[in-house]
């Protein structure tokens, strides 16, 4: 089993409408910047090619290969960029780390969309655990921290966030215990959490099984782990293939179908209470971004220029999106707890 380090990467800054921020120009990655990867589930190395993708989100150069394990069927990126090289693909324009809140006359729509996302996350966890003052919450891959800020302001929860990137200057992280670094290298001592969330963290991870096992050990006896990831066996994957936003190469290291996610959780000693073919993150983003990626062909999606057509498209597709929870468009969400036996699947020795 590969035990490489985890790479989750997952002050509002005003901007004028005429100035478009530019991303740093990177040279194409060299062959020596990559490493082969064994299957995260079974440790096998016998694979077949699945798809070759580009960094459609930011437009940085490079082509990245995803394979499927012949033994267990898990899809993952191999070879992948070594951990020390992946940080360059998470710049200030990376969507989960953006601090910009001023979008001109579209600002109210932007704020409403972000608030809706956080409220959807809270609704999901609120169905599975009581959110009360001093409920201990850990958000892994917390990004800029708006979800934790809302939990703290609404419920008085004791909130902690972890992200590989130092985002401590984010206004949403004020009053939040923020830890910068790799998730499973954090020292929590005897602390246990009532709720651990991973909103689009696991697909970025350089060792998903290890992170899941670490999260399991950090849960209180009645604690819950909530995970949301893109779902490989979904409609938008069939529509867009090499331009599917769920690939998000090279940041995404693993592509999880329903079956492979459930297998990975079982191996980590986690029992699934609920599985949903949707998430808090809007599947419309995948519909929009996939179409844009097809048109742009690897040039990158400029969010400042895309925000108006994004909202216009959302309005046009609103009747279709009423049925998004039934259509398996892009996402999946699981709610877990430690297995009652306390044993990990596959630990027969």
Secondary structure, 3 states (H helix, E strand, C coil): CCCCCCCCCCCCCCCCCCCCCCCCCCCCCCHHHEECCCCCCCCCCCEEEEEEECCCCCCCCCCEEEEEECCCCCEEECCEECHHHHHHHCCCCCCCCCCCCCCHHHHHHHHHHHHHHHHHHHHHHHCCCCCCCCCEEEEECCCCCHHHHHHHHHHCCEEEEEECCCCCCCHHHCCCEEEECCHHHCCCCCCCEEEEEEECCHHHCCCHHHHHHHHHHHEEEEEEEEEEEECCCCHHHHHHHHHCCCCCCCCCCEECCHHHHHHHHHHCCEEEEEEECCCCCCCHHHHHHHHHHHHHCCCCCCHHHHHHHHHHHHHHCHHHHCCHHHCCCCEEEEEEEECCCCCCCCCCC
